[in-house]
C-alpha cells in the first residue's frame, strides 16, 4: 500500500434527491444505467471514518465462510476527468457486516485490488447493514479509496437505493436520516435475484494533484 492512502479528503455534501436512479429507470420501464455516467465531474469525496486499516489483502472476493448476508456483485470502471479508463488503479473497499459490525482485529470484509487493462474492477461482497457510529445512525454504505498510479487519493462512500431489500431494514428511512449521505454516490442495483444483487458504480478521479 502507498503512503498516499493515509491522505484525507473533504466530506461530500449531502444531496437531497428523494428518488434513486434505479427507481427512476424502473418507473420508466428501462434497465438501470451505470451510475454515475462519466461526464467529466469527479466522484464526490467523503469522510474516511475511524475504521480504515492499511495493508488489507489484495482480493476482489470478500466472501469468506464466516460471512453471512445478502450477496452483492459490484462492478465498475475508474475514469479520469476526460473519461479515459485508468488501468492499474488501486481500489480499496471496507465495510461492516450484516450485523453492522466492522472487523477491527482482522481483515474480514476488507480488501484492495487494481483495475484491469480496461480500467475495470469487480467486487464480490454483501450488502452492509446500518449501524450507530460517532455521527449517529449511518445508512448502509461501503467505504472506498481510489488512487491512480502517482495520483491523489479519492476517499468516498457508496450508498444503496431506497428500495434495497436486506435484513428487513427500511433503506429509504435510513438514507433520509443519514446526514452524511451523498445521493450522487448511489450504487445502481438490479435484483434481488436468488437473494443476491448486482450493482454498478463508476469512479471519476484525478490523476494529478492539480
C-alpha atoms as a printed R data frame, in Angstrom:
    type eleno elety resid chain resno       x       y       z
1   ATOM     1    CA   UNK     A     1   0.000   0.000   0.000
2   ATOM     2    CA   UNK     A     2   1.255   3.502  -0.723
3   ATOM     3    CA   UNK     A     3   1.733   6.186   1.882
4   ATOM     4    CA   UNK     A     4  -0.700   8.379  -0.033
5   ATOM     5    CA   UNK     A     5  -3.564   6.221   1.187
6   ATOM     6    CA   UNK     A     6  -3.283   7.950   4.534
7   ATOM     7    CA   UNK     A     7  -4.298  11.239   2.907
8   ATOM     8    CA   UNK     A     8  -7.629  12.736   3.883
9   ATOM     9    CA   UNK     A     9 -10.349  14.222   1.736
10  ATOM    10    CA   UNK     A    10 -13.132  16.727   2.368
11  ATOM    11    CA   UNK     A    11 -16.519  15.336   3.317
12  ATOM    12    CA   UNK     A    12 -19.032  15.179   0.472
13  ATOM    13    CA   UNK     A    13 -22.043  17.446   0.751
14  ATOM    14    CA   UNK     A    14 -25.347  15.660   1.202
15  ATOM    15    CA   UNK     A    15 -27.734  15.805  -1.730
16  ATOM    16    CA   UNK     A    16 -31.457  15.681  -1.181
17  ATOM    17    CA   UNK     A    17 -32.596  13.650  -4.204
18  ATOM    18    CA   UNK     A    18 -35.587  11.619  -2.973
19  ATOM    19    CA   UNK     A    19 -35.562   9.067  -5.786
20  ATOM    20    CA   UNK     A    20 -32.668   6.844  -6.801
21  ATOM    21    CA   UNK     A    21 -31.613   6.396 -10.457
22  ATOM    22    CA   UNK     A    22 -32.660   2.753 -10.220
23  ATOM    23    CA   UNK     A    23 -36.181   3.740  -9.153
24  ATOM    24    CA   UNK     A    24 -36.412   6.273 -11.986
25  ATOM    25    CA   UNK     A    25 -35.288   3.662 -14.520
26  ATOM    26    CA   UNK     A    26 -37.800   1.111 -13.264
27  ATOM    27    CA   UNK     A    27 -40.635   3.654 -13.342
28  ATOM    28    CA   UNK     A    28 -39.752   4.449 -16.962
29  ATOM    29    CA   UNK     A    29 -39.609   0.766 -17.901
30  ATOM    30    CA   UNK     A    30 -35.923   0.803 -18.821
31  ATOM    31    CA   UNK     A    31 -32.921  -1.029 -17.341
32  ATOM    32    CA   UNK     A    32 -30.891   0.986 -14.823
33  ATOM    33    CA   UNK     A    33 -27.743   2.577 -16.202
34  ATOM    34    CA   UNK     A    34 -24.334   2.609 -14.597
35  ATOM    35    CA   UNK     A    35 -24.373   5.399 -12.016
36  ATOM    36    CA   UNK     A    36 -22.952   7.921 -12.380
37  ATOM    37    CA   UNK     A    37 -22.084   8.115 -16.072
38  ATOM    38    CA   UNK     A    38 -18.715   9.715 -16.771
39  ATOM    39    CA   UNK     A    39 -19.305  13.356 -17.645
40  ATOM    40    CA   UNK     A    40 -16.012  14.860 -16.516
41  ATOM    41    CA   UNK     A    41 -17.182  15.562 -12.964
42  ATOM    42    CA   UNK     A    42 -15.141  13.872 -10.273
43  ATOM    43    CA   UNK     A    43 -16.782  11.440  -7.874
44  ATOM    44    CA   UNK     A    44 -17.614  13.354  -4.666
45  ATOM    45    CA   UNK     A    45 -15.302  12.772  -1.706
46  ATOM    46    CA   UNK     A    46 -16.483  11.804   1.773
47  ATOM    47    CA   UNK     A    47 -15.048  11.353   5.225
48  ATOM    48    CA   UNK     A    48 -12.815   8.323   5.688
49  ATOM    49    CA   UNK     A    49 -14.254   7.472   9.083
50  ATOM    50    CA   UNK     A    50 -12.356   5.928  12.007
51  ATOM    51    CA   UNK     A    51 -12.207   2.289  10.898
52  ATOM    52    CA   UNK     A    52  -9.829   2.184   7.898
53  ATOM    53    CA   UNK     A    53  -6.990  -0.340   8.253
54  ATOM    54    CA   UNK     A    54  -3.916  -0.252   5.994
55  ATOM    55    CA   UNK     A    55  -2.300  -3.331   4.452
56  ATOM    56    CA   UNK     A    56  -5.536  -5.106   3.579
57  ATOM    57    CA   UNK     A    57  -5.255  -8.277   1.472
58  ATOM    58    CA   UNK     A    58  -5.263  -7.931  -2.304
59  ATOM    59    CA   UNK     A    59  -8.510  -9.595  -3.349
60  ATOM    60    CA   UNK     A    60 -11.767  -8.915  -5.157
61  ATOM    61    CA   UNK     A    61 -13.801 -11.516  -3.278
62  ATOM    62    CA   UNK     A    62 -14.621 -10.605   0.315
63  ATOM    63    CA   UNK     A    63 -16.950 -13.569   0.900
64  ATOM    64    CA   UNK     A    64 -15.441 -15.975   3.433
65  ATOM    65    CA   UNK     A    65 -17.095 -18.955   5.203
66  ATOM    66    CA   UNK     A    66 -17.875 -16.750   8.218
67  ATOM    67    CA   UNK     A    67 -19.704 -14.087   6.176
68  ATOM    68    CA   UNK     A    68 -23.493 -14.219   6.036
69  ATOM    69    CA   UNK     A    69 -25.636 -11.645   4.330
70  ATOM    70    CA   UNK     A    70 -27.319 -10.520   1.131
71  ATOM    71    CA   UNK     A    71 -24.809 -11.018  -1.653
72  ATOM    72    CA   UNK     A    72 -23.642  -8.156  -3.870
73  ATOM    73    CA   UNK     A    73 -21.611  -8.411  -7.073
74  ATOM    74    CA   UNK     A    74 -20.340  -4.881  -7.745
75  ATOM    75    CA   UNK     A    75 -18.593  -3.871 -10.964
76  ATOM    76    CA   UNK     A    76 -17.411  -0.596 -12.434
77  ATOM    77    CA   UNK     A    77 -14.749   1.355 -14.278
78  ATOM    78    CA   UNK     A    78 -12.383   4.043 -12.997
79  ATOM    79    CA   UNK     A    79 -12.044   7.051 -15.337
80  ATOM    80    CA   UNK     A    80 -10.033  10.248 -15.369
81  ATOM    81    CA   UNK     A    81 -11.901  13.583 -15.836
82  ATOM    82    CA   UNK     A    82 -11.533  13.193 -19.619
83  ATOM    83    CA   UNK     A    83 -13.460   9.897 -19.354
84  ATOM    84    CA   UNK     A    84 -10.406   7.789 -20.198
85  ATOM    85    CA   UNK     A    85 -10.335   4.428 -18.359
86  ATOM    86    CA   UNK     A    86  -7.469   4.083 -15.875
87  ATOM    87    CA   UNK     A    87  -5.722   0.674 -15.791
88  ATOM    88    CA   UNK     A    88  -3.727  -0.223 -12.701
89  ATOM    89    CA   UNK     A    89  -5.757   1.989 -10.373
90  ATOM    90    CA   UNK     A    90  -5.800   0.981  -6.721
91  ATOM    91    CA   UNK     A    91  -9.328   0.473  -5.372
92  ATOM    92    CA   UNK     A    92  -9.752  -0.264  -1.656
93  ATOM    93    CA   UNK     A    93 -13.008  -1.417  -0.042
94  ATOM    94    CA   UNK     A    94 -14.017  -1.875   3.581
95  ATOM    95    CA   UNK     A    95 -17.421  -2.238   5.225
96  ATOM    96    CA   UNK     A    96 -19.414  -3.628   8.126
97  ATOM    97    CA   UNK     A    97 -21.175  -6.986   8.067
98  ATOM    98    CA   UNK     A    98 -24.837  -7.980   8.158
99  ATOM    99    CA   UNK     A    99 -24.971  -7.100  11.872
100 ATOM   100    CA   UNK     A   100 -23.494  -3.632  11.488
101 ATOM   101    CA   UNK     A   101 -20.103  -4.688  12.885
102 ATOM   102    CA   UNK     A   102 -16.658  -3.893  11.473
103 ATOM   103    CA   UNK     A   103 -13.772  -6.304  11.864
104 ATOM   104    CA   UNK     A   104 -11.137  -4.243  13.699
105 ATOM   105    CA   UNK     A   105  -8.871  -7.148  14.657
106 ATOM   106    CA   UNK     A   106  -8.560  -8.767  11.218
107 ATOM   107    CA   UNK     A   107  -9.466  -8.077   7.611
108 ATOM   108    CA   UNK     A   108 -12.944  -9.509   7.221
109 ATOM   109    CA   UNK     A   109 -14.842  -7.541   4.534
110 ATOM   110    CA   UNK     A   110 -11.703  -5.571   3.727
111 ATOM   111    CA   UNK     A   111  -9.558  -5.766   0.627
112 ATOM   112    CA   UNK     A   112  -7.925  -3.923  -2.236
113 ATOM   113    CA   UNK     A   113  -7.459  -4.614  -5.931
114 ATOM   114    CA   UNK     A   114  -6.159  -2.983  -9.107
115 ATOM   115    CA   UNK     A   115  -8.220  -2.188 -12.173
116 ATOM   116    CA   UNK     A   116  -7.540  -4.298 -15.259
117 ATOM   117    CA   UNK     A   117  -6.395  -3.150 -18.706
118 ATOM   118    CA   UNK     A   118  -9.851  -1.635 -19.325
119 ATOM   119    CA   UNK     A   119  -9.883   0.254 -16.032
120 ATOM   120    CA   UNK     A   120 -12.491  -2.134 -14.625
121 ATOM   121    CA   UNK     A   121 -12.903  -3.719 -11.192
122 ATOM   122    CA   UNK     A   122 -15.177  -6.382  -9.723
123 ATOM   123    CA   UNK     A   123 -16.065  -6.850  -6.060
124 ATOM   124    CA   UNK     A   124 -17.897  -9.809  -4.554
125 ATOM   125    CA   UNK     A   125 -19.255  -8.892  -1.135
126 ATOM   126    CA   UNK     A   126 -22.509  -8.439   0.825
127 ATOM   127    CA   UNK     A   127 -24.912  -5.578   1.409
128 ATOM   128    CA   UNK     A   128 -23.778  -3.986   4.713
129 ATOM   129    CA   UNK     A   129 -26.217  -3.085   7.452
130 ATOM   130    CA   UNK     A   130 -26.855   0.244   9.138
131 ATOM   131    CA   UNK     A   131 -25.174   0.939  12.484
132 ATOM   132    CA   UNK     A   132 -24.693   3.563  15.182
133 ATOM   133    CA   UNK     A   133 -21.401   5.491  14.988
134 ATOM   134    CA   UNK     A   134 -19.874   8.744  16.121
135 ATOM   135    CA   UNK     A   135 -22.085  10.615  13.615
136 ATOM   136    CA   UNK     A   136 -25.300   8.907  14.709
137 ATOM   137    CA   UNK     A   137 -27.066   6.155  12.788
138 ATOM   138    CA   UNK     A   138 -25.377   5.533   9.465
139 ATOM   139    CA   UNK     A   139 -27.210   4.240   6.425
140 ATOM   140    CA   UNK     A   140 -25.701   1.110   4.838
141 ATOM   141    CA   UNK     A   141 -22.574   2.075   2.873
142 ATOM   142    CA   UNK     A   142 -19.282   0.766   1.547
143 ATOM   143    CA   UNK     A   143 -16.102   2.757   2.156
144 ATOM   144    CA   UNK     A   144 -13.692   3.166  -0.748
145 ATOM   145    CA   UNK     A   145 -10.314   4.687  -1.513
146 ATOM   146    CA   UNK     A   146  -9.346   5.056  -5.169
147 ATOM   147    CA   UNK     A   147  -5.916   6.107  -6.431
148 ATOM   148    CA   UNK     A   148  -4.406   6.171  -9.916
149 ATOM   149    CA   UNK     A   149  -0.651   5.432 -10.046
150 ATOM   150    CA   UNK     A   150   1.092   8.506  -8.678
151 ATOM   151    CA   UNK     A   151  -2.186  10.393  -8.242
152 ATOM   152    CA   UNK     A   152  -4.081  11.736  -5.226
153 ATOM   153    CA   UNK     A   153  -6.393   9.525  -3.191
154 ATOM   154    CA   UNK     A   154 -10.165   9.803  -3.512
155 ATOM   155    CA   UNK     A   155 -11.901   8.744  -0.295
156 ATOM   156    CA   UNK     A   156 -15.638   8.255  -0.572
157 ATOM   157    CA   UNK     A   157 -18.604   6.100   0.468
158 ATOM   158    CA   UNK     A   158 -21.052   4.202  -1.737
159 ATOM   159    CA   UNK     A   159 -24.740   4.006  -0.799
160 ATOM   160    CA   UNK     A   160 -27.774   1.944  -1.759
161 ATOM   161    CA   UNK     A   161 -31.104   2.863  -3.402
162 ATOM   162    CA   UNK     A   162 -34.140   3.468  -1.199
163 ATOM   163    CA   UNK     A   163 -35.841   0.294  -2.454
164 ATOM   164    CA   UNK     A   164 -32.977  -2.059  -1.497
165 ATOM   165    CA   UNK     A   165 -34.244  -5.114   0.387
166 ATOM   166    CA   UNK     A   166 -31.948  -6.570   3.037
167 ATOM   167    CA   UNK     A   167 -32.213  -7.640   6.686
168 ATOM   168    CA   UNK     A   168 -35.746  -6.266   6.986
169 ATOM   169    CA   UNK     A   169 -34.368  -2.720   7.098
170 ATOM   170    CA   UNK     A   170 -36.084   0.370   5.680
171 ATOM   171    CA   UNK     A   171 -33.357   1.733   3.396
172 ATOM   172    CA   UNK     A   172 -35.449   4.776   2.439
173 ATOM   173    CA   UNK     A   173 -35.786   5.858   6.066
174 ATOM   174    CA   UNK     A   174 -32.157   5.074   6.845
175 ATOM   175    CA   UNK     A   175 -30.946   7.065   3.848
176 ATOM   176    CA   UNK     A   176 -33.189  10.007   4.700
177 ATOM   177    CA   UNK     A   177 -31.922  10.146   8.288
178 ATOM   178    CA   UNK     A   178 -28.198   9.959   7.459
179 ATOM   179    CA   UNK     A   179 -26.701  13.463   7.463
180 ATOM   180    CA   UNK     A   180 -23.544  12.282   5.685
181 ATOM   181    CA   UNK     A   181 -25.177  10.597   2.704
182 ATOM   182    CA   UNK     A   182 -24.425  11.826  -0.804
183 ATOM   183    CA   UNK     A   183 -27.004  10.579  -3.301
184 ATOM   184    CA   UNK     A   184 -24.541  11.113  -6.154
185 ATOM   185    CA   UNK     A   185 -22.689   8.092  -4.732
186 ATOM   186    CA   UNK     A   186 -25.628   5.682  -5.011
187 ATOM   187    CA   UNK     A   187 -24.884   2.274  -6.492
188 ATOM   188    CA   UNK     A   188 -27.128   1.230  -9.406
189 ATOM   189    CA   UNK     A   189 -28.688  -2.071  -8.355
190 ATOM   190    CA   UNK     A   190 -30.529  -4.815 -10.181
191 ATOM   191    CA   UNK     A   191 -32.272  -7.590  -8.325
192 ATOM   192    CA   UNK     A   192 -32.584  -9.172  -5.995
193 ATOM   193    CA   UNK     A   193 -32.323 -12.398  -7.963
194 ATOM   194    CA   UNK     A   194 -31.896 -15.581  -5.935
195 ATOM   195    CA   UNK     A   195 -31.445 -13.360  -2.858
196 ATOM   196    CA   UNK     A   196 -28.498 -11.515  -4.438
197 ATOM   197    CA   UNK     A   197 -27.968  -8.122  -6.045
198 ATOM   198    CA   UNK     A   198 -25.867  -6.979  -8.981
199 ATOM   199    CA   UNK     A   199 -24.530  -3.454  -8.692
200 ATOM   200    CA   UNK     A   200 -22.564  -0.960 -10.766
201 ATOM   201    CA   UNK     A   201 -20.675   2.216  -9.952
202 ATOM   202    CA   UNK     A   202 -18.085   4.115 -11.986
203 ATOM   203    CA   UNK     A   203 -15.492   6.368 -10.360
204 ATOM   204    CA   UNK     A   204 -14.060   9.550 -11.922
205 ATOM   205    CA   UNK     A   205 -10.807  10.613 -10.249
206 ATOM   206    CA   UNK     A   206  -7.914  12.998 -10.660
207 ATOM   207    CA   UNK     A   207  -4.586  11.598 -11.830
208 ATOM   208    CA   UNK     A   208  -2.504  14.576 -10.653
209 ATOM   209    CA   UNK     A   209  -2.668  16.843  -7.615
210 ATOM   210    CA   UNK     A   210  -3.597  19.848  -9.785
